[in-house]
Amino acid sequence: MEEDASKPKASGWLLWVLGAVAVLVVAAAVTTAVVVLNRVTEPPTPAALPRDTVPVPLGKRELCGLRLVVYIETDEGMTRAAQALRDDQKARRVLTETKAESYERFKKIFADKPELVKLTTPDVLPAVVHLVPVAGTDPEAWANELRQRLPEATKVDVLDPVAAAAKMKTTTPPCPPEGER
């Protein structure tokens, strides 16, 4: 009986094809894993939202995202600071609140504490500039810079609802990317 010489060649060819397919499958799995892990480990790039830094009254807006709050003793000082901040490249939005507007908001926030509202007058509350930063801005560094640049500011705070909620072991309601509802 004679053996067919072509059989070993077919088996070798089949093994070579299976080996190539196995290498391609492993390469695809590794590539997929790298892509998936990079998406998990790298923070998403914040969306670049349009800048609109013409100072406008806070009004009935509810700011729910990261922001800086600049407290100033007088409405005139607040207006000057807001105008100066409109050209700051770290500012995406500049919103203002006069002493009277701060008082109106104070009354709404503390409506369930009438004795506190009765003891408070508009002149004891500050005028405020609310600043929504451009994505990627380091808010603490910007706040330190503003403390130096704005001597009329009595205080500059960074308000981060997500960080505050994490400290209190709670979650914040969803906030749109523009940072206001």
Steps between C-alpha positions, in 0.01 A plus 500: 500500500627831401438810709379812329778759518248785478334426836782625720515816291126561547530447874793742517310758299193459725715545812655812351154649424371415850813655653454821298132520601595447866756781480242734344242413767752564780606830338136611471435408865806691619409804290143496633625469859740795455224719354249406770750544785611838369139616496458382858825639641523829313251763612274618222601824336257771609285640225608842385196716565469848351624795703254776576665731747286811466397547865130423547287482815476157660124547511304178536783281372600209715871430471560132563854446375846601610535876544688772677320755714655842559347694792531880490372761747337738253293473184737744328802288590319191376422670168865604455623149583249339263611729216866418570426126506322496164841497328640221719570200274414262785143634519228333295211692665493809722180546701431778748285544808447835672458528876121530453494192274711309754246594765208376287677167447582486872130543584406210270771271635406571862124532453452231767699712751302828521688613813830488308350688203358762736845560654671536160502806276634547145786720619662214698514267200772532236466566131621193310667408173439137400760360260453180301847385390609382159542121490844396620553803726653425840241671723718519812788661311259743333345589838847573642576718197172692545571558870817681390346681201182622670587685822134612529392135539432410861505130413542269199353150534507197276163327505509143374166325562640158402789523747268629773256214440783246511610634840144461625480150342210595278454570131399817325215514251618496139632833376513593132851550352447879494475496882159659542137392502 
